[in-house]
Amino acid sequence: MPSIYLSPSVQEHNPFIIGGSEEYYMNLIADAMIPYLRACGIGFARNDPGITLSQVVARSNSGNHDLHLALHSNSSPENLRGILQGPDVYYYTTSVQGSKAAEKIAANLEAIYPNPKLVSVIPTTVLAELRKTKAPAVLVQVAYHDNYADATWIRDNIELIAKNLVLSVADYLGVPFVNP
C-alpha cells in the first residue's frame, strides 16, 4: 500500500486576515483529505499540531513513506501585504520525484484556483521539510493568508482543496482516485 506523511502547518502564530490561523486551516484541509486517502487505499501518517518542525521531520523519516506532503498558507513581505496571491508548490531542487509530485499538484490546483496563471512550481534548497525528509517532499502554500480573496477562497473551499490534493497524490502514486 502506498503511503504519505501528511504534514499540515504547525504555525499557529500565522493569522489569517479573516480570522483563524495557518495551522487551523491547514489542519481542516488535512482532516478533509483523510476520507479520500482511505478510499484510494493510500496509507498515511500525520503530524501533531503540538510538535516542532524538527519533530515533524523526524517522525516523517521514521516511516517508510512514498511522499511527504506539507500543507501551508503563504504570507507576503510587509511591503506587499494583501497584494500577492496564488498557490506556490515547492519541491527540493534536485528531487526528480519531488518535482514530479509538485507538477501534478500544481496542474490540478490550476483547475480549481480562481486565477490558474497564479499557480507556481518553485524548486528550492532552503525549506527544511524538503531538505531534511528522506521521502520525496512537496510543500504546498495553498494561497496567501494575508490576502482577503485568497484567505476567503481557502476557507470556502476546504473540501475541494482536499479532494484536489488527494487526486494529485493518487496520480503521483499511480493509484486510482476514488470518491469516499
N, C-alpha and C positions, 0 to 999 in steps of 0.2 A: 504494500500500500504506500503510495507517495505521501510525503509528509512536509509540512511547512512549520516554521516558527513564526507565529503571529505576534507582532510587537507594536501595539498601539502606544502612542506617546505617554511618557511618564512625567510630562512637563505641565503640572497643574498651575504653574505660575504664569502661563501664557494665556492671557484673557482674550476671548472673542469679543469683537466690537458689539455684538448683540447679546452678550451675557454668556456665562459658561466659560469653559477653558478648553485648550487644545486637548488635554488629557481626557476630559469629559466627552467631547465629540468623537475623538478617535476611538475611544472605548465603545461608544454607541455603534460605530461602524464595525468594529471587530465583533461585537455581540451579534449584529445582524448578519455577519459573514458565516457564523458557525452553522446554521441550518443548511446553507448552501454547500459548505465544505463537507459536511456529513453526507448530504445527498449525493455528492460527487465521489464519495469514497476517499476523500483526502484527509489523512490524519493531520493532527495539529497539536502543538503545544503553544502556550500563550504566556506572555509575561504578566506580572502582577503590578498594578499601578503604584504599589508602595516600595518598589525596588529601584535601585540606581541603574544608570546606563551600563556601568561595568558589570553589574549583576545580570542585566538583560543579555549582554553578550556572552557571559559565562554560561548562563542557562541554555542559550541557543546552541552554544558549542558543545554542551554536554549531551545533546541529542544527535540523531542521525537524520538531519532534515535535508530535503531537496531544494529548499528556498527559505531564506529569512526575509520576511515581509514587514517592514517598518511603516507605520501609518502616522503621519504628522500633518499639521497645517503650517503654513508659512507666515512670516511677518516681514514687512518692508523695513528698509532703513528709515530712520527718523524723517529724513527729507522727502521720502516717497510714501509715507504712512497713508494708507487708504487709497492709494493710486494703483499699485501693482495688482495684477490678477492672474489667475490661471494655475492649473496643476503643473508641478515640476516633478519629474520622475528621475531619481538619481540611482546610479549604479557605480561600482568601483571600476575605475578606468580600464584596467587590464582584464576584467572578468568577462569572458565571452558569454557565459551563461547568464550573468547579471545583466549584460547588455540585451540579450535575447528576451529575458523576462521584462525588462524595462520597456523595450519597444512594444511588446504585446500589451502591456498595461497602458502605455500612452495611447496606442492606437484605439483601444477600447474606450478610454476616457474621452477621446475626441468625439465619440459617438454620443456622449451624454452631457458633456460640459457645454454651456451656452455659446462659447466662442472657441471652437476647436483649434483655431490658429494660435491660441494662447497656451496650449498644452506643449510642454517641452520635455525632452530627454536630455539629462545632463550627466556626463561622466565626471567623477571626482575621486580624489585620493584623500580627502580631508575628513569625511564623516566616519566616526568610529564604528557605527553599525554596519558600514560597508567594508571598512578596512580590517576590522578585527574578527568578523564572523567567519567560520570555516565553510558554511554553506554559501552558495551564490546569494547575493543580497540585493534588495531593491528598497529604497526609501522613497515613499510616495508623499510628497507635500500636496495634499488633496486640493487645496486652494488657500488663499490668503485670509487669515482670521482677523486682520486689521482692515479689510475691505468689506464694506457693508454688503455689497452684492454677492461676493464670494462666501462670506460667513453665512448669509441667508441661504445661499444655494446648498451649502453643506448641511445646514440644519434641516432644510426641507427635502433633502434627497438621501437621507441616511440609507434607506433600504436599496435604492437604485445604485448608489455608490458601492455598497457591499456586494450586491449581485454582480455588478460590473467587474469588481476586483476579483471575485471568485471565478467568473467567466475567463478572465485573463490568466489566473493561476492554473485553472484546469487546462487551458490551451497550452500553456508553458509546460505543464507536466504530462501532456499527451493523454489526458483522460476526458471522457465526455462530460459536458456540463449538464447537470440535472437539476431541475427546479425541485425544491422540497415539497 
